[in-house]
Amino acid sequence: MNYARVSQSNEVRIEFKATPTEVINNTEELMRSTLAPLYEVFELYTPSMEMIISEAAKLKSGRV
């Protein structure tokens, strides 16, 4: 595999606070806000909400 992207930072801080109910009810939005800083430091594309919804559905159904 060839990874052409190099992080623009030595550190990425990702954190959030949520109750279990909030995680269940807002999984997709939490994934989006949590992953955004990671995508930014590697100058990757911004994942679409459709992609996040699709991946969250796979996680929830146990297919990943």
Order of alpha helices (4+ residues) and beta strands (2+ residues): alpha-alpha-alpha
